[in-house]
Amino acid sequence: MQIRAFHGVNLAGWLTLEPWVTPELFADSGALDEPSLIASIGHARYQRLVDRHRSTFLSQKDFTHIASRGFNAVRLPVPWYCFGRLGPEPGPYSGCVDHIDHAFDWAEEVGLGVLVVIDVSPGSADESSSLVRDQVDFREYREDLLDVIAALSKRYASRIGFLGIEVADDPVAQVRKGFTLTDGVPLHWLRNYYRDAYEVVRTHAGNEALVVLPDAGLPGAWRSFMAQDRYHNVWLDCHLFHHTDHVDAAGPSAVRTLVDRSRAYLEKARKSGLPTMVGKWSASLPYADTMMTPEGQIALARVYVSEQLSAFATCPGWFFQTWKTSGRLVGWDARVALATFERRMLD
């Protein structure tokens, strides 16, 4: 597929369950993640629940609506156990490769590209341990991830809508603070994994497929990494959320501060020499101005989104987080947050 600027949405909470996307699936279970949900309601009930969710949460109609709003791509997180028993030992989880096939069918019918994302977060304390075996030591499961990347690359290499593969979602790198090291994956492990994943994608999908590398929250750590002539179509991914940021002001002044932070982050990431995309961002502000009318808050959010889009204008791609939440979360659900934007602003 010819590389162009991709303006799209994430499809979070579809092939793996996320309580912020579909809290009703976790209601009354006491669980806050998928492994805890299985422990709470039992495997049989969980299996019925996840099968029904995957079959109903997104459909062909959603892809049609995404394209009609002016987007040209989707970022599709897929679990490492997507191949079920045909892949690495899936434990209590069931495969979903047929749903990935459907996603490609639906996307291609309306001209959307699909960026496949391996939905694991190496080194993250928030990553559920049983979602990836031996989560605490990335070396124990990296080969499984490479096997999954190989199978996905081979399966979708010939699909018109296949943009490429992002080799992880939200890895957390280990960094030194004073005399101690934070929790996370040592950066050299992550770099070696990225290089190996690149070779796997190239072996099974050729040189045209994108290989996207998450920056692990360290935009300045990738200077000249994989930017040599021997690497092709490698992008760096930044996730730019500001909903937990501290700002000393409110209103338009705070919006300018937040957008300036986005610009500065991207500028640091671009020093890597790699094309830099924004894999996740939202319209959620870190404060609520109680003195502002509801209409004023909507107008301020629109200004914030407009300014963020301007900051991303030179990026080869951006993906809003996310297309759909069951509660239509303001600031996070594209159907709500971007509803007032004309197609030409998103296309």
C-alpha positions as CSV (number, residue, x, y, z in Angstrom):
1,M,0.0,0.0,0.0
2,Q,1.3,3.5,-0.9
3,I,2.3,5.3,2.3
4,R,0.3,8.5,2.9
5,A,-0.8,10.4,6.0
6,F,-3.0,8.2,8.1
7,H,-5.7,9.9,10.2
8,G,-7.6,7.3,12.1
9,V,-9.0,5.8,15.3
10,N,-8.1,3.1,17.7
11,L,-10.4,0.1,18.1
12,A,-9.7,-0.3,21.8
13,G,-11.6,-2.8,24.0
14,W,-12.8,-5.0,21.2
15,L,-10.6,-8.0,20.9
16,T,-9.4,-7.7,24.5
17,L,-11.7,-6.5,27.3
18,E,-11.0,-3.1,28.9
19,P,-13.2,-1.9,31.8
20,W,-13.0,1.8,30.8
21,V,-14.4,0.9,27.3
22,T,-17.1,-1.5,28.4
23,P,-17.6,-1.3,32.2
24,E,-20.8,-3.2,32.1
25,L,-18.9,-6.4,31.3
26,F,-17.1,-6.1,34.7
27,A,-20.1,-4.9,36.7
28,D,-20.8,-6.9,39.9
29,S,-17.7,-9.1,39.4
30,G,-15.3,-7.0,41.5
31,A,-12.8,-7.4,38.7
32,L,-10.8,-4.6,37.1
33,D,-9.0,-6.6,34.4
34,E,-9.6,-9.6,32.2
35,P,-7.7,-12.2,34.3
36,S,-9.5,-11.2,37.5
37,L,-12.8,-11.3,35.6
38,I,-12.1,-15.0,34.7
39,A,-11.3,-15.8,38.3
40,S,-14.4,-14.1,39.5
41,I,-17.1,-15.4,37.1
42,G,-15.5,-18.7,35.9
43,H,-14.1,-19.8,32.6
44,A,-17.3,-21.0,31.0
45,R,-19.2,-17.8,31.7
46,Y,-16.2,-15.7,30.7
47,Q,-16.0,-17.5,27.4
48,R,-19.6,-16.8,26.6
49,L,-19.2,-13.2,27.6
50,V,-16.1,-12.5,25.5
51,D,-17.5,-14.4,22.4
52,R,-20.7,-12.3,22.5
53,H,-18.8,-9.1,23.1
54,R,-16.4,-9.6,20.1
55,S,-19.4,-10.5,17.9
56,T,-21.5,-7.5,18.8
57,F,-19.3,-4.6,20.0
58,L,-18.0,-3.6,16.5
59,S,-19.5,-4.5,13.1
60,Q,-19.3,-3.6,9.5
61,K,-21.5,-0.6,10.2
62,D,-18.8,0.9,12.5
63,F,-16.2,0.7,9.8
64,T,-18.5,2.4,7.3
65,H,-19.1,5.2,9.8
66,I,-15.4,5.5,10.5
67,A,-14.7,6.0,6.8
68,S,-17.7,8.4,6.3
69,R,-16.3,10.6,9.1
70,G,-13.2,11.2,7.0
71,F,-10.8,8.8,8.7
72,N,-8.6,6.6,6.4
73,A,-7.2,4.1,8.9
74,V,-7.7,2.1,12.1
75,R,-5.3,1.0,14.7
76,L,-6.3,-2.5,15.8
77,P,-4.9,-3.9,19.0
78,V,-4.8,-7.7,18.9
79,P,-3.9,-10.0,21.9
80,W,-0.9,-12.2,21.7
81,Y,-3.2,-15.2,22.0
82,C,-5.1,-14.2,18.8
83,F,-4.4,-17.5,17.1
84,G,-5.7,-19.5,20.1
85,R,-4.4,-23.1,20.2
86,L,-2.6,-22.6,16.9
87,G,-0.3,-20.0,18.6
88,P,1.6,-19.9,21.9
89,E,-0.2,-21.5,24.8
90,P,-3.2,-19.3,25.3
91,G,-4.2,-20.3,28.8
92,P,-7.8,-19.5,29.5
93,Y,-8.1,-17.1,26.5
94,S,-9.7,-17.9,23.2
95,G,-8.3,-16.9,19.8
96,C,-9.9,-14.1,17.7
97,V,-8.2,-14.3,14.3
98,D,-11.5,-14.7,12.6
99,H,-12.5,-11.3,13.9
100,I,-9.2,-9.8,12.7
101,D,-10.1,-11.3,9.3
102,H,-13.5,-9.6,9.5
103,A,-11.8,-6.3,10.4
104,F,-9.7,-6.5,7.2
105,D,-12.8,-7.4,5.1
106,W,-14.8,-4.5,6.5
107,A,-11.9,-2.0,6.3
108,E,-11.0,-2.8,2.7
109,E,-14.6,-2.4,1.6
110,V,-14.6,1.2,2.6
111,G,-10.9,2.0,1.9
112,L,-9.5,2.0,5.4
113,G,-6.0,0.9,6.2
114,V,-5.4,-1.4,9.2
115,L,-2.4,-1.1,11.5
116,V,-2.2,-4.2,13.6
117,V,-0.8,-3.7,17.1
118,I,0.5,-6.4,19.4
119,D,-1.5,-5.6,22.5
120,V,1.1,-6.2,25.2
121,S,2.9,-3.7,27.4
122,P,6.3,-5.2,28.4
123,G,7.5,-3.9,31.7
124,S,4.3,-2.3,32.7
125,A,3.2,-2.8,36.3
126,D,-0.4,-2.5,35.1
127,E,-0.1,-5.3,32.6
128,S,-2.0,-8.4,33.9
129,S,0.6,-11.1,34.6
130,S,-1.5,-13.9,33.2
131,L,-2.1,-12.1,29.9
132,V,1.5,-12.8,29.0
133,R,3.3,-15.7,30.6
134,D,6.2,-14.7,32.9
135,Q,5.4,-11.0,32.4
136,V,8.0,-9.9,34.9
137,D,10.8,-11.1,32.6
138,F,10.4,-9.9,29.0
139,R,13.0,-12.5,27.9
140,E,10.7,-15.3,28.8
141,Y,8.0,-14.4,26.3
142,R,9.7,-12.3,23.6
143,E,10.0,-15.4,21.3
144,D,6.3,-16.0,21.6
145,L,5.6,-12.4,20.5
146,L,8.0,-12.8,17.5
147,D,6.2,-16.0,16.5
148,V,2.8,-14.2,16.6
149,I,4.2,-11.3,14.6
150,A,5.5,-13.7,12.0
151,A,2.1,-15.4,11.7
152,L,0.2,-12.1,11.5
153,S,2.7,-10.8,8.9
154,K,2.4,-13.9,6.8
155,R,-1.4,-14.0,7.1
156,Y,-2.1,-10.3,6.1
157,A,0.9,-9.4,3.9
158,S,-1.1,-9.7,0.7
159,R,-4.2,-7.8,2.0
160,I,-4.8,-4.4,0.4
161,G,-5.6,-2.8,3.7
162,F,-2.5,-4.1,5.6
163,L,-0.4,-1.1,6.7
164,G,1.9,-3.0,8.9
165,I,2.5,-4.1,12.5
166,E,3.2,-2.2,15.7
167,V,5.4,-4.6,17.7
168,A,4.0,-3.7,21.2
169,D,1.5,-1.2,22.6
170,D,2.7,0.5,25.8
171,P,6.1,-0.8,26.8
172,V,7.7,0.7,29.9
173,A,11.4,1.1,29.8
174,Q,13.6,0.8,32.8
175,V,15.3,4.1,33.7
176,R,17.8,5.2,36.3
177,K,16.7,7.7,38.9
178,G,19.5,8.6,41.2
179,F,21.0,5.4,42.5
180,T,18.0,3.2,41.7
181,L,16.4,1.7,38.6
182,T,12.7,1.9,38.0
183,D,10.6,-1.1,37.1
184,G,10.4,-1.8,33.4
185,V,12.2,-3.5,30.5
186,P,15.9,-2.6,30.1
187,L,16.2,-0.4,27.1
188,H,18.7,-2.6,25.3
189,W,16.3,-5.6,25.6
190,L,13.6,-3.5,24.0
191,R,15.9,-2.3,21.2
192,N,17.0,-5.9,20.5
193,Y,13.4,-7.0,20.4
194,Y,12.5,-4.2,18.0
195,R,15.3,-5.2,15.6
196,D,14.3,-8.8,15.7
197,A,10.6,-7.9,15.1
198,Y,11.7,-5.8,12.1
199,E,13.5,-8.8,10.6
200,V,10.5,-11.0,11.2
201,V,8.1,-8.6,9.5
202,R,10.4,-8.1,6.5
203,T,10.8,-11.9,6.1
204,H,7.1,-12.5,6.0
205,A,5.6,-9.3,4.7
206,G,8.3,-7.7,2.5
207,N,9.7,-4.2,2.6
208,E,6.4,-2.2,2.1
209,A,4.8,-3.1,5.4
210,L,5.3,-0.5,8.2
211,V,7.1,-1.6,11.3
212,V,6.0,0.7,14.1
213,L,8.0,1.0,17.4
214,P,6.4,2.5,20.5
215,D,8.7,5.0,22.2
216,A,8.1,3.6,25.7
217,G,7.6,7.1,27.0
218,L,11.2,8.0,26.2
219,P,11.1,10.2,23.1
220,G,14.7,11.1,23.3
221,A,16.1,7.6,23.6
222,W,15.9,6.6,20.0
223,R,18.3,9.0,18.3
224,S,19.6,7.3,15.1
225,F,18.1,4.0,16.2
226,M,17.2,1.9,13.1
227,A,17.4,5.1,11.0
228,Q,20.3,3.6,8.9
229,D,19.8,2.9,5.2
230,R,19.3,-0.8,5.8
231,Y,16.0,-0.2,7.6
232,H,12.9,0.7,5.6
233,N,9.4,2.0,6.6
234,V,10.1,2.2,10.3
235,W,8.1,4.7,12.3
236,L,8.3,5.8,16.0
237,D,5.0,5.9,17.9
238,C,4.3,8.5,20.6
239,H,1.2,8.4,22.9
240,L,0.2,12.0,23.8
241,F,-2.3,12.0,26.6
242,H,-2.6,15.1,28.9
243,H,-5.6,14.2,31.1
244,T,-3.4,13.7,34.1
245,D,-1.0,16.7,33.5
246,H,-0.6,19.4,36.0
247,V,-1.4,22.9,34.7
248,D,-1.4,26.2,36.7
249,A,-4.2,27.8,34.7
250,A,-7.5,26.9,33.1
251,G,-9.2,27.9,29.9
252,P,-7.3,28.8,26.7
253,S,-4.1,29.4,28.5
254,A,-4.0,25.9,29.8
255,V,-4.8,24.6,26.3
256,R,-1.8,26.4,24.9
257,T,0.4,24.9,27.6
258,L,-0.8,21.3,26.9
259,V,-0.4,21.7,23.1
260,D,3.1,23.2,23.6
261,R,4.0,20.0,25.5
262,S,2.8,17.9,22.6
263,R,4.9,19.9,20.2
264,A,8.0,19.7,22.4
265,Y,7.5,15.9,22.9
266,L,7.2,15.3,19.1
267,E,10.2,17.5,18.4
268,K,12.3,15.4,20.8
269,A,11.0,12.2,19.2
270,R,11.8,13.4,15.7
271,K,15.5,13.7,16.6
272,S,15.5,9.9,16.3
273,G,15.5,10.4,12.5
274,L,12.4,8.2,12.2
275,P,9.0,9.4,11.0
276,T,7.0,10.0,14.2
277,M,3.3,9.2,14.5
278,V,0.9,9.6,17.3
279,G,-0.7,6.3,18.1
280,K,-3.0,7.5,20.9
281,W,-4.4,10.8,21.9
282,S,-7.6,12.1,23.4
283,A,-9.7,15.2,23.8
284,S,-9.8,14.8,27.6
285,L,-8.5,17.9,29.5
286,P,-6.9,17.6,33.0
287,Y,-9.3,19.9,34.7
288,A,-12.9,21.0,34.8
289,D,-13.6,24.8,34.9
290,T,-16.7,24.9,37.2
291,M,-17.2,28.6,36.3
292,M,-17.6,27.7,32.6
293,T,-20.9,26.9,31.0
294,P,-21.4,23.5,29.4
295,E,-21.4,25.3,26.0
296,G,-18.1,27.0,27.0
297,Q,-16.6,23.6,28.0
298,I,-17.6,22.1,24.6
299,A,-16.1,25.1,22.8
300,L,-12.8,24.8,24.8
301,A,-12.6,21.1,24.0
302,R,-13.0,21.9,20.4
303,V,-10.2,24.4,20.5
304,Y,-8.0,21.8,22.3
305,V,-8.7,19.2,19.6
306,S,-8.1,21.7,16.8
307,E,-4.8,22.8,18.3
308,Q,-3.7,19.1,18.8
309,L,-4.5,18.4,15.2
310,S,-2.4,21.4,14.1
311,A,0.5,20.0,16.3
312,F,0.2,16.7,14.5
313,A,0.0,18.1,11.0
314,T,3.5,17.1,10.0
315,C,3.2,13.6,11.5
316,P,2.7,10.7,9.0
317,G,-0.2,9.5,11.1
318,W,-2.3,9.9,14.2
319,F,-5.0,7.7,15.8
320,F,-7.6,9.0,18.2
321,Q,-8.3,7.0,21.4
322,T,-10.8,5.5,20.7
323,W,-13.7,4.9,18.2
324,K,-16.3,3.6,20.6
325,T,-17.0,3.3,24.3
326,S,-20.3,1.9,25.6
327,G,-20.8,4.9,27.8
328,R,-19.9,7.4,25.0
329,L,-17.2,8.9,27.1
330,V,-16.7,12.6,26.4
331,G,-13.1,13.2,25.4
332,W,-12.3,9.5,24.6
333,D,-15.1,8.3,22.3
334,A,-14.5,9.7,18.7
335,R,-18.2,9.6,18.0
336,V,-18.6,12.2,20.7
337,A,-15.3,14.1,20.9
338,L,-14.9,14.6,17.2
339,A,-18.6,14.9,16.3
340,T,-18.5,18.6,15.6
341,F,-15.5,18.5,13.3
342,E,-16.0,18.7,9.6
343,R,-14.8,15.8,7.5
344,R,-12.2,17.9,5.8
345,M,-10.5,18.6,9.2
346,L,-10.1,14.8,9.7
347,D,-9.6,13.5,6.2
